[in-house]
Amino acid sequence: MEKIQVIQPTKLLAPYIKQYWFLRIDDVKQGFQRSIPAGCVGIVFHKGNKIISSFHKGTQPQSYISGQISTYSDIEFSFLDMVIILFQPIGCRMFFPYPMEEFTNQNIGIDLLDNTCLVELEEKINETSDNYQIVRLIEEYLLNRLCKNIPCNANRIITTVQNINEGEGNISVLSQTACLGYKQFKRIFAEYVGLNPKDFIQITRFRKTFHILQSTPQISISKVAYDCGYYDKSHLIKEFKMFTGYTPKQLLEICDTYTENLSVFNSVFINDKKT
């Protein structure tokens, strides 16, 4: 049985937190879930049994920071019970002092971070069954860690991400807008976002395209390819296979029905072996 709940952050945290996700899948002999690039870092607290990841090579930590991923990742489980903090693209860096590129394509256990308060938060979450109370615990922790003065570079990268979301894909233009040299811009961007600008632009375009195809399935793939800046339909299909393992047609066939409330969740977790 699968249960999903999405809870929005408070207004104060919304610039840094995208959503809180609660995913529970039980009563399965062998569950399967595929996650695809979200363009964001997450923190996962898992109350269920062990998780085996093909991409991350073996059993995963019980709770971990999930860095940006550059391709799809499959997990297997018998009982899944996850609480996920999904950050905005630069959000995680606003609460933790670590360069985000150190987490790229990795799941790093929170017990390795020398962060006693985060481990204590995990313990509180494990003892709490009400999802809204869990969100209150998480937000209390995050508000205590939020930078009182936003660093100048953070504001630069926030603006850069907004420009990318609006369609700007020229890295030279983005670096000039950020008032940074080209190499300096790429280094600072990776520190805050966890991906280099080129990869983030590519994932952002893919996610925009996927959203259009999910929300308007009757639209022509060739038209979407043109509108979203791909060279042609073949280029779009190639990127979809790289990020998801599926062609657009295959992906739409196995995706859950589009709903606005679960649109972000359903564009990250894919399950083609219904449990």
Secondary structure, DSSP 8 states (H G I E B T S, - for coil): -EEEEEE---TTTTTTEEEEEEEEE-S-SSEEEEE---SS-EEEEE-SS--EETTTTEE--SEEEE---SS-EEEEES-EEEEEEEE-TTGGGGT--S-GGGGTT-EEEGGGTT-HHHHHHHHHHHT---HHHHHHHHHHHHHHHS-SS--HHHHHHHHHHHHHHTT---HHHHHHHTT--HHHHHHHHHHHHSS-HHHHHHHHHHHHHHHHHHH-TTS-HHHHHHHTT-SSHHHHHHHHHHHHSS-HHHHHHHS----STTHHHHTTEE-SS--
